[in-house]
Amino acid sequence: MDKSVKETIRKKLSFIYEETNVDKILEKLEAVIAKYQGSRVTPGFVDESDAMLITYGDSLINEGEKPLVTLRNFLEKYVGDAITSVHLLPMFPYTSDDGFSVVDYRQVNPSLGSWDDVYALSENYKLMYDAVINHVSKSSEWFRKYLGGDEKYAGYFIECDPHADYSSVVRPRALPLLTRFDTAKGEKYIWTTFSDDQIDLNYACPDVLVEIVDLLLFYAQKGAKYIRLDAAGFIWKELGTPCIHHPKTHEIIKLIRLVLDYVYGDVIIITETNVPHEENVSYFGNGDEAHMVYQFPLAPLVLFSYVTGNTEKLSQWASEINATKGKTTYLNFLASHDGIGVRPTEGILNEEERQLLLDAVLDRGGRISYKNNGDKPPTPYELNISYQDALSPLDDCDENRVKRFIGAETILMSVVGVPGIYIHSLLGSRNYYKGVEESGINRRINREQLHYKNLEKELNSDTNRAVIFREQLRRLKIRKSCSAFSPKASQKVLYPDDRVFAVLRENNETSDRVLALINVSSSNVILKNEYIGTDLLSGKKAGKIIELEPFGCMWIRF
């Protein structure tokens, strides 16, 4: 190992473990790293051509065919190069939480396909693997051996005193923090942040860190170009602290980044932290931690803009966001397998405005999920609803429904960062009530499995789904031809009218400039325009006076 890298790793281990057995831990890490040596490639990064599809391996199903094969066929036949990357949500054997309670980190779930199917998908798309490394399933080999008294796993999980004070611990869900288990050594209460089937790993045990570093290198060896660190903010637990965003959590992620950079060079780390903006961007570190962070406030603020017909809150927030330095940027998204986060609006929306958002979602057929606050009442954590349904009143006509949705997606494609598009947004899906009713899980409202043959029929017609799908692909292809949409291009928010989100993107290296205008209201808006050019969306000239139709959009290149 390079001497300077080795010394940096040593310093990080000394911080994490406070000098305890650092040489022994370092020796184990060196052995792990040595297994993967010799595969380093020239580092790369994202640009304006990049867009990511977020999907479960079995979001599309076709009788007699493994879902990963179906997904590949769909992408190659209908999507092509409009999308460059695919985030495969947890594709491993699991027991609950739709994949986020992993039984075996290293095997592809046989119901989805095989590693060969994953490799085939990677021939045309850069893949993001989910690293669910905060917790494992209670059915995992690690936890079963712990329960059986295997000394190797004695420290892998966090044994707790049920009478201790846990009130300072930040909770993401309204469930008990501790779960009782019968073990070979008697009754134990184990730390379970998310559910009684998701057993938190104990990073205070150095062998856990070594195991996870080995796992992430394995994912890189298996073709991951992005690795998503799920629930990254909860990695380190220390009683008497909030146990979120702990300094040692940040140091662990920096160590992971250092090792992946050293061995592979081109693997991009993304941290998933559904929290207010300042907390979220702390995971950039000093350019030495995550390469990318999710832009969590974007989804609720775009929704708030359409609910109110006013972009003031979105514009104010976006005016403080600009291109980041070095190899860092944002992954922007409006919808995902999870709900629309409420916490990211803290400090942006007041309680009355937040309630307006909650009421709109309930009126439009959605659900609200809550988080636990210790001795205080639970508070809203996320909004569970398809993004298309969230944007429109129940009595909205199809034409306006499509326009609202495409307008929102155009905002997503316009702001600085890389657009991440959930498969059910790409395909214009609606609320899936059957999934909620059958499972009792609110998040299933946006996790429907689509039958491929039925989907093909819809996409080859003039359905709402087909119109949304085709127009998003068209805009993604336009976007990738404009270096003004590079993650490194500057972003300047303008204020021509409260009903219009206006952002000027400019690439100083190429001099490419695009003004994005999105009308979030049901009114015609007349604007004075100093940026004379061509609207890339319509192909028409944009002059000194612009008329934006209700929910209309323009990308003016000048």
C-alpha positions as CSV (number, residue, x, y, z in Angstrom):
1,M,0.0,0.0,0.0
2,D,1.2,3.5,-0.8
3,K,2.9,4.9,2.3
4,S,0.9,8.2,2.4
5,V,-2.4,6.4,2.0
6,K,-1.5,4.0,4.7
7,E,-0.6,6.8,7.1
8,T,-3.9,8.6,6.3
9,I,-5.8,5.4,7.0
10,R,-3.9,5.1,10.3
11,K,-4.9,8.6,11.4
12,K,-8.6,7.9,10.6
13,L,-8.5,4.7,12.5
14,S,-6.9,6.5,15.5
15,F,-9.8,9.0,15.4
16,I,-12.5,6.4,15.1
17,Y,-11.1,3.9,17.7
18,E,-9.1,6.3,19.9
19,E,-5.8,4.6,19.4
20,T,-7.1,1.2,20.4
21,N,-5.4,-1.7,18.5
22,V,-4.9,0.6,15.5
23,D,-2.0,-1.4,14.1
24,K,-4.0,-4.6,14.3
25,I,-7.0,-3.0,12.5
26,L,-4.7,-1.5,9.9
27,E,-3.1,-4.9,9.2
28,K,-6.6,-6.4,8.6
29,L,-7.5,-3.5,6.3
30,E,-4.3,-3.9,4.3
31,A,-5.0,-7.6,3.8
32,V,-8.5,-6.8,2.5
33,I,-7.2,-4.1,0.2
34,A,-4.5,-6.4,-1.1
35,K,-7.2,-8.8,-2.4
36,Y,-8.4,-6.1,-4.8
37,Q,-5.2,-4.5,-5.9
38,G,-4.3,-4.0,-9.5
39,S,-7.7,-3.0,-10.8
40,R,-7.4,0.8,-10.5
41,V,-8.6,2.9,-13.5
42,T,-8.4,6.5,-14.4
43,P,-10.9,8.5,-12.3
44,G,-13.9,10.0,-14.1
45,F,-16.9,12.0,-13.0
46,V,-20.4,13.0,-14.1
47,D,-21.3,15.6,-16.7
48,E,-24.4,17.0,-18.4
49,S,-25.0,13.8,-20.3
50,D,-25.6,11.9,-17.1
51,A,-29.1,11.0,-15.8
52,M,-30.0,8.2,-13.4
53,L,-32.9,5.8,-13.4
54,I,-34.0,4.7,-9.9
55,T,-35.6,1.3,-9.9
56,Y,-36.2,-2.0,-8.1
57,G,-34.9,-5.0,-10.0
58,D,-38.4,-6.2,-10.3
59,S,-40.4,-3.0,-10.9
60,L,-41.1,-4.6,-14.3
61,I,-42.2,-8.2,-14.5
62,N,-42.7,-10.5,-17.5
63,E,-43.9,-14.1,-17.2
64,G,-41.2,-16.7,-17.7
65,E,-38.4,-14.1,-17.5
66,K,-36.1,-12.9,-14.7
67,P,-36.9,-9.3,-13.8
68,L,-33.3,-8.1,-14.4
69,V,-33.6,-9.4,-18.0
70,T,-36.9,-7.7,-18.4
71,L,-35.5,-4.4,-17.1
72,R,-32.6,-4.6,-19.5
73,N,-34.9,-5.4,-22.5
74,F,-37.1,-2.4,-21.5
75,L,-34.1,0.0,-21.3
76,E,-32.5,-1.1,-24.5
77,K,-35.8,-1.1,-26.5
78,Y,-37.5,2.1,-25.1
79,V,-35.0,4.2,-23.2
80,G,-31.6,3.9,-24.9
81,D,-29.0,6.5,-24.0
82,A,-31.5,9.1,-22.6
83,I,-30.5,7.5,-19.3
84,T,-26.8,6.8,-18.6
85,S,-27.0,5.2,-15.2
86,V,-29.3,2.8,-13.3
87,H,-29.7,2.7,-9.5
88,L,-30.6,-0.9,-8.6
89,L,-32.4,-0.7,-5.3
90,P,-31.3,-3.6,-3.0
91,M,-31.0,-6.6,-5.2
92,F,-30.0,-9.1,-2.5
93,P,-31.9,-11.7,-0.6
94,Y,-34.0,-10.0,2.1
95,T,-36.8,-10.5,4.6
96,S,-38.6,-7.2,4.9
97,D,-38.7,-3.5,4.0
98,D,-38.8,-4.2,0.3
99,G,-35.1,-5.1,0.2
100,F,-33.6,-3.0,2.9
101,S,-33.4,-5.8,5.4
102,V,-30.6,-7.8,3.7
103,V,-29.9,-11.5,4.5
104,D,-26.9,-11.9,2.2
105,Y,-24.9,-8.9,0.9
106,R,-23.0,-10.8,-1.7
107,Q,-25.7,-12.8,-3.6
108,V,-28.2,-11.5,-6.1
109,N,-31.7,-12.4,-5.1
110,P,-32.5,-15.5,-7.3
111,S,-36.0,-14.2,-7.9
112,L,-34.4,-11.2,-9.7
113,G,-31.7,-13.0,-11.7
114,S,-28.0,-13.5,-11.3
115,W,-24.7,-11.6,-11.3
116,D,-24.5,-12.4,-15.0
117,D,-27.8,-10.5,-15.5
118,V,-26.3,-7.5,-13.6
119,Y,-23.2,-7.6,-15.7
120,A,-25.3,-7.7,-18.9
121,L,-27.2,-4.6,-17.7
122,S,-23.8,-2.9,-17.0
123,E,-22.8,-3.2,-20.6
124,N,-24.8,-0.1,-21.6
125,Y,-25.5,1.6,-18.2
126,K,-23.4,2.6,-15.2
127,L,-24.9,0.9,-12.2
128,M,-25.4,2.0,-8.7
129,Y,-25.6,-0.7,-6.0
130,D,-27.3,-0.1,-2.7
131,A,-25.0,-0.7,0.3
132,V,-27.4,-1.2,3.2
133,I,-24.6,-1.1,5.8
134,N,-26.3,0.4,8.8
135,H,-28.2,-2.8,9.5
136,V,-28.8,-6.4,8.5
137,S,-31.7,-8.8,8.6
138,K,-32.3,-10.7,11.8
139,S,-32.2,-13.8,9.4
140,S,-28.7,-12.9,8.2
141,E,-25.8,-15.3,8.9
142,W,-24.1,-12.7,11.0
143,F,-27.0,-12.2,13.4
144,R,-28.0,-15.9,13.5
145,K,-24.4,-16.8,14.6
146,Y,-24.5,-14.0,17.1
147,L,-27.7,-15.4,18.6
148,G,-26.0,-18.8,18.7
149,G,-23.0,-17.6,20.7
150,D,-20.4,-17.5,18.0
151,E,-17.6,-15.4,19.5
152,K,-16.6,-14.0,16.1
153,Y,-19.9,-12.1,16.0
154,A,-20.1,-11.2,19.7
155,G,-19.3,-7.5,19.0
156,Y,-21.1,-7.2,15.7
157,F,-24.3,-5.9,17.2
158,I,-25.2,-3.4,20.0
159,E,-26.4,-4.8,23.3
160,C,-28.3,-2.3,25.3
161,D,-29.6,-1.6,28.8
162,P,-33.4,-1.2,28.3
163,H,-33.5,1.1,31.4
164,A,-31.0,3.6,30.0
165,D,-32.0,7.0,28.7
166,Y,-32.4,7.0,24.9
167,S,-34.4,10.2,24.6
168,S,-31.6,12.1,22.8
169,V,-31.4,9.6,20.0
170,V,-32.9,10.9,16.7
171,R,-35.4,8.4,15.4
172,P,-36.6,8.1,11.7
173,R,-39.6,6.0,12.5
174,A,-42.3,5.7,15.2
175,L,-41.1,2.2,16.3
176,P,-39.2,0.9,19.4
177,L,-35.5,1.6,19.4
178,L,-34.6,-1.7,21.2
179,T,-35.7,-5.2,20.4
180,R,-35.5,-8.1,22.8
181,F,-33.9,-11.4,21.6
182,D,-33.2,-14.7,23.3
183,T,-29.5,-15.6,22.7
184,A,-27.2,-18.4,23.8
185,K,-26.0,-16.1,26.5
186,G,-29.5,-15.1,27.7
187,E,-31.9,-12.3,27.0
188,K,-30.5,-9.3,25.2
189,Y,-31.9,-6.0,24.1
190,I,-30.4,-5.1,20.7
191,W,-30.3,-1.7,18.9
192,T,-32.8,-1.6,16.0
193,T,-33.1,1.9,14.5
194,F,-35.6,1.0,11.7
195,S,-37.4,-2.2,12.7
196,D,-37.1,-5.4,14.7
197,D,-36.0,-7.1,11.5
198,Q,-33.2,-4.6,10.8
199,I,-30.4,-5.1,13.3
200,D,-27.9,-2.3,13.5
201,L,-24.3,-3.1,13.0
202,N,-21.8,-2.0,15.7
203,Y,-19.0,0.0,14.1
204,A,-17.4,0.3,17.5
205,C,-16.3,-3.2,16.7
206,P,-13.4,-2.8,14.2
207,D,-14.1,-6.2,12.6
208,V,-17.4,-4.7,11.4
209,L,-15.6,-1.9,9.6
210,V,-13.2,-4.3,8.0
211,E,-16.1,-6.5,6.8
212,I,-17.9,-3.5,5.3
213,V,-14.8,-2.2,3.5
214,D,-14.3,-5.7,2.1
215,L,-18.0,-5.7,1.0
216,L,-17.8,-2.3,-0.8
217,L,-14.6,-3.3,-2.6
218,F,-16.4,-6.5,-3.6
219,Y,-19.3,-4.3,-5.1
220,A,-16.7,-2.2,-7.0
221,Q,-15.2,-5.5,-8.3
222,K,-18.6,-6.6,-9.4
223,G,-19.1,-3.5,-11.6
224,A,-20.6,-0.8,-9.3
225,K,-19.8,2.6,-10.7
226,Y,-21.8,4.2,-7.9
227,I,-22.3,3.0,-4.3
228,R,-25.1,4.3,-2.3
229,L,-24.6,4.3,1.5
230,D,-28.1,3.8,2.8
231,A,-29.1,5.5,6.0
232,A,-25.5,6.7,6.3
233,G,-26.1,9.3,9.0
234,F,-26.9,6.5,11.6
235,I,-23.7,4.5,11.3
236,W,-22.1,5.4,14.7
237,K,-24.1,5.1,17.9
238,E,-23.1,6.7,21.1
239,L,-25.5,7.0,24.0
240,G,-26.0,10.5,25.2
241,T,-25.7,11.9,21.7
242,P,-28.3,12.2,18.9
243,C,-26.6,9.2,17.2
244,I,-27.0,10.9,13.8
245,H,-24.2,12.7,11.9
246,H,-21.7,11.6,14.6
247,P,-18.1,12.8,13.8
248,K,-17.0,9.2,13.7
249,T,-19.7,8.5,11.1
250,H,-18.1,11.2,8.9
251,E,-14.7,9.7,9.5
252,I,-15.8,6.2,8.5
253,I,-17.2,7.5,5.2
254,K,-14.0,9.4,4.5
255,L,-12.0,6.2,5.2
256,I,-14.3,4.3,2.8
257,R,-13.9,7.0,0.1
258,L,-10.1,6.9,0.6
259,V,-9.9,3.1,0.1
260,L,-12.2,3.0,-2.9
261,D,-10.4,5.9,-4.5
262,Y,-7.1,4.1,-3.9
263,V,-8.1,0.7,-5.2
264,Y,-10.6,1.6,-8.0
265,G,-10.4,5.3,-8.6
266,D,-13.7,5.7,-10.6
267,V,-16.3,4.6,-8.0
268,I,-18.7,7.4,-6.9
269,I,-20.0,7.4,-3.3
270,I,-23.5,8.7,-2.6
271,T,-24.7,9.2,0.9
272,E,-28.5,8.9,1.7
273,T,-29.4,11.3,4.5
274,N,-33.0,12.5,4.5
275,V,-32.4,15.5,6.7
276,P,-32.3,19.4,6.4
277,H,-30.0,20.8,3.7
278,E,-27.1,21.9,5.9
279,E,-26.9,18.6,7.6
280,N,-27.1,16.8,4.2
281,V,-24.3,18.7,2.5
282,S,-22.0,18.1,5.5
283,Y,-21.4,14.7,3.9
284,F,-19.3,16.4,1.2
285,G,-16.7,16.9,3.9
286,N,-13.9,18.9,2.4
287,G,-14.3,17.1,-0.9
288,D,-12.9,14.0,0.8
289,E,-16.2,12.3,1.8
290,A,-19.2,11.7,-0.4
291,H,-18.9,12.5,-4.1
292,M,-22.6,13.1,-4.3
293,V,-25.5,13.8,-1.8
294,Y,-29.2,13.7,-2.5
295,Q,-30.9,17.0,-2.9
296,F,-33.7,16.2,-0.4
297,P,-35.4,19.7,-0.2
298,L,-36.1,19.8,-3.9
299,A,-39.0,17.4,-3.9
300,P,-41.1,19.0,-1.2
301,L,-40.3,22.5,-2.4
302,V,-41.3,21.8,-6.1
303,L,-44.5,20.2,-4.8
304,F,-45.2,23.3,-2.5
305,S,-44.7,25.5,-5.6
306,Y,-47.4,23.7,-7.6
307,V,-49.7,23.4,-4.6
308,T,-49.6,27.2,-4.1
309,G,-48.9,28.3,-7.6
310,N,-46.0,30.3,-6.2
311,T,-42.2,29.6,-6.6
312,E,-41.0,32.0,-3.9
313,K,-39.9,29.4,-1.4
314,L,-38.3,27.2,-4.1
315,S,-36.5,30.2,-5.6
316,Q,-35.1,31.4,-2.3
317,W,-33.7,28.0,-1.5
318,A,-32.3,27.4,-5.0
319,S,-30.6,30.8,-5.0
320,E,-28.3,29.5,-2.3
321,I,-27.4,26.4,-4.2
322,N,-24.6,26.5,-6.8
323,A,-22.1,24.2,-8.4
324,T,-19.9,22.5,-5.9
325,K,-16.1,22.2,-6.0
326,G,-13.9,19.3,-7.2
327,K,-15.5,15.9,-7.8
328,T,-18.7,16.6,-5.9
329,T,-22.3,17.4,-6.9
330,Y,-25.9,16.7,-6.1
331,L,-28.2,13.9,-7.1
332,N,-31.5,15.7,-7.7
333,F,-34.8,13.8,-7.5
334,L,-38.5,14.4,-7.0
335,A,-39.7,10.8,-6.4
336,S,-38.1,7.6,-5.2
337,H,-39.0,4.3,-3.7
338,D,-39.5,6.2,-0.4
339,G,-41.8,9.1,0.2
340,I,-41.3,12.8,-0.1
341,G,-39.3,14.0,3.0
342,V,-40.8,16.5,5.3
343,R,-37.7,17.1,7.5
344,P,-35.7,18.7,4.6
345,T,-38.2,21.6,4.7
346,E,-37.1,22.6,8.2
347,G,-35.9,26.2,8.2
348,I,-37.5,26.7,4.8
349,L,-41.2,26.2,5.3
350,N,-43.0,27.3,8.5
351,E,-45.5,25.1,10.3
352,E,-48.5,26.6,8.5
353,E,-46.9,26.1,5.1
354,R,-45.9,22.5,6.0
355,Q,-49.4,21.8,7.1
356,L,-50.7,23.1,3.7
357,L,-48.4,20.5,2.1
358,L,-49.7,17.7,4.3
359,D,-53.3,18.6,3.7
360,A,-52.8,18.7,-0.1
361,V,-51.2,15.3,-0.1
362,L,-54.1,13.8,2.0
363,D,-56.7,15.5,-0.3
364,R,-55.0,13.9,-3.3
365,G,-55.1,10.4,-1.9
366,G,-51.7,10.2,-0.2
367,R,-50.6,9.0,3.2
368,I,-48.4,10.5,5.9
369,S,-45.7,8.6,7.8
370,Y,-44.4,9.7,11.2
371,K,-41.2,9.6,13.1
372,N,-40.7,9.1,16.8
373,N,-39.5,12.0,19.0
374,G,-38.8,10.2,22.3
375,D,-41.2,11.6,25.0
376,K,-42.7,14.1,22.5
377,P,-45.5,13.4,20.1
378,P,-44.6,11.8,16.7
379,T,-44.2,14.3,13.8
380,P,-44.6,13.9,10.0
381,Y,-41.5,12.3,8.4
382,E,-42.5,11.8,4.8
383,L,-45.4,12.1,2.4
384,N,-46.4,8.8,0.7
385,I,-47.9,9.4,-2.7
386,S,-47.0,9.1,-6.4
387,Y,-45.4,12.4,-7.5
388,Q,-47.9,12.8,-10.4
389,D,-50.9,12.5,-8.0
390,A,-49.2,14.8,-5.5
391,L,-49.0,17.6,-8.0
392,S,-52.6,17.7,-9.1
393,P,-56.1,18.0,-7.4
394,L,-58.2,14.9,-7.8
395,D,-60.5,16.7,-10.3
396,D,-57.6,17.9,-12.5
397,C,-58.0,17.2,-16.2
398,D,-55.5,14.9,-17.9
399,E,-54.0,17.7,-19.9
400,N,-53.2,19.8,-16.9
401,R,-52.1,16.8,-14.9
402,V,-49.5,15.9,-17.6
403,K,-48.3,19.6,-17.9
404,R,-47.8,19.9,-14.1
405,F,-45.9,16.7,-14.0
406,I,-43.7,17.5,-17.0
407,G,-43.1,21.0,-15.6
408,A,-41.9,19.6,-12.3
409,E,-39.6,17.1,-14.1
410,T,-38.2,20.0,-16.1
411,I,-37.3,21.8,-12.9
412,L,-35.5,18.6,-11.8
413,M,-33.6,18.6,-15.1
414,S,-32.7,22.3,-14.9
415,V,-31.1,22.7,-11.5
416,V,-27.4,22.1,-10.8
417,G,-26.6,18.4,-10.3
418,V,-27.5,15.1,-11.9
419,P,-31.2,14.2,-12.4
420,G,-32.3,11.0,-10.8
421,I,-35.7,9.8,-12.1
422,Y,-37.7,7.1,-10.4
423,I,-39.0,4.5,-12.7
424,H,-42.6,5.2,-11.7
425,S,-42.1,8.9,-12.6
426,L,-40.5,8.0,-15.9
427,L,-43.5,5.9,-16.6
428,G,-46.1,8.3,-15.2
429,S,-47.5,5.9,-12.6
430,R,-50.3,6.8,-10.3
431,N,-51.1,5.9,-6.7
432,Y,-51.0,2.2,-6.1
433,Y,-53.6,1.8,-3.4
434,K,-53.8,-2.0,-3.6
435,G,-50.2,-2.3,-2.4
436,V,-50.9,-0.2,0.7
437,E,-54.1,-2.0,1.5
438,E,-52.5,-5.5,1.2
439,S,-49.3,-4.7,3.1
440,G,-50.3,-1.9,5.5
441,I,-47.1,-0.2,4.3
442,N,-47.6,3.4,3.2
443,R,-44.5,3.4,0.9
444,R,-46.1,0.7,-1.3
445,I,-48.3,3.4,-2.8
446,N,-45.4,4.2,-5.1
447,R,-43.9,0.7,-5.5
448,E,-46.2,-1.1,-7.9
449,Q,-44.8,-3.9,-10.1
450,L,-45.8,-3.3,-13.7
451,H,-46.5,-6.2,-16.1
452,Y,-44.3,-5.6,-19.1
453,K,-46.7,-6.7,-21.8
454,N,-49.4,-4.4,-20.5
455,L,-46.8,-1.6,-20.2
456,E,-45.8,-2.0,-23.8
457,K,-49.4,-1.6,-24.9
458,E,-49.7,1.6,-22.9
459,L,-46.4,3.0,-24.2
460,N,-47.4,2.4,-27.8
461,S,-50.6,4.4,-27.4
462,D,-51.6,7.9,-26.4
463,T,-52.2,7.3,-22.8
464,N,-51.2,9.7,-20.0
465,R,-48.3,7.3,-19.3
466,A,-47.1,7.3,-22.8
467,V,-47.2,11.0,-23.2
468,I,-45.2,11.6,-20.0
469,F,-42.7,8.9,-20.9
470,R,-42.0,10.2,-24.4
471,E,-41.7,13.8,-23.3
472,Q,-39.3,13.1,-20.5
473,L,-37.0,11.1,-22.8
474,R,-37.1,13.9,-25.3
475,R,-36.1,16.5,-22.7
476,L,-33.4,14.3,-21.3
477,K,-31.9,14.0,-24.8
478,I,-32.0,17.8,-25.3
479,R,-30.5,18.3,-21.9
480,K,-27.5,16.1,-22.5
481,S,-26.6,18.2,-25.6
482,C,-26.2,21.4,-23.5
483,S,-23.0,21.9,-21.5
484,A,-24.9,24.6,-19.6
485,F,-26.5,21.8,-17.7
486,S,-23.2,20.4,-16.6
487,P,-22.9,19.9,-12.8
488,K,-20.0,22.3,-12.9
489,A,-22.0,25.1,-14.7
490,S,-23.1,28.0,-12.5
491,Q,-26.7,28.5,-11.4
492,K,-28.3,31.9,-10.9
493,V,-31.9,32.1,-9.8
494,L,-33.9,35.0,-11.3
495,Y,-37.2,36.5,-10.1
496,P,-39.3,37.6,-13.1
497,D,-42.6,36.5,-11.5
498,D,-43.6,34.6,-8.4
499,R,-45.5,32.1,-10.6
500,V,-42.3,31.2,-12.6
501,F,-39.2,29.3,-11.5
502,A,-36.4,30.9,-13.5
503,V,-32.8,29.7,-13.4
504,L,-29.9,30.7,-15.5
505,R,-27.3,28.0,-16.1
506,E,-23.9,29.0,-17.6
507,N,-20.9,27.0,-18.4
508,N,-17.8,29.3,-18.2
509,E,-15.6,26.8,-20.0
510,T,-17.8,26.4,-23.0
511,S,-19.8,29.7,-22.8
512,D,-23.0,27.7,-23.2
513,R,-26.0,29.4,-21.5
514,V,-29.6,28.3,-21.0
515,L,-32.4,30.1,-19.2
516,A,-34.9,27.7,-17.8
517,L,-38.5,29.1,-17.2
518,I,-41.2,26.9,-15.6
519,N,-44.7,28.3,-14.9
520,V,-46.2,26.5,-11.9
521,S,-49.5,28.3,-12.1
522,S,-52.7,27.8,-14.0
523,S,-52.4,31.3,-15.5
524,N,-50.8,32.7,-18.6
525,V,-47.7,34.6,-17.6
526,I,-46.3,37.5,-19.8
527,L,-42.6,38.2,-19.1
528,K,-40.1,40.7,-20.4
529,N,-37.0,38.9,-21.6
530,E,-33.4,40.1,-22.1
531,Y,-32.1,36.7,-23.1
532,I,-33.0,36.6,-26.8
533,G,-32.4,33.1,-28.2
534,T,-34.1,29.8,-29.2
535,D,-36.4,27.8,-26.9
536,L,-34.9,24.3,-27.1
537,L,-38.2,22.7,-26.1
538,S,-40.3,24.2,-28.9
539,G,-37.6,25.1,-31.4
540,K,-39.1,28.6,-31.6
541,K,-37.5,32.0,-31.2
542,A,-37.7,33.6,-27.8
543,G,-38.0,37.4,-28.1
544,K,-38.2,40.4,-25.8
545,I,-41.7,39.4,-24.7
546,I,-42.4,35.8,-23.6
547,E,-45.8,34.3,-22.9
548,L,-45.7,31.2,-20.8
549,E,-48.9,29.2,-21.0
550,P,-50.3,27.5,-17.8
551,F,-47.7,25.1,-16.5
552,G,-45.6,25.9,-19.6
553,C,-41.8,25.5,-19.8
554,M,-39.0,27.0,-21.9
555,W,-35.2,26.3,-22.2
556,I,-33.9,29.4,-23.9
557,R,-30.4,29.0,-25.3
558,F,-28.7,32.3,-26.1
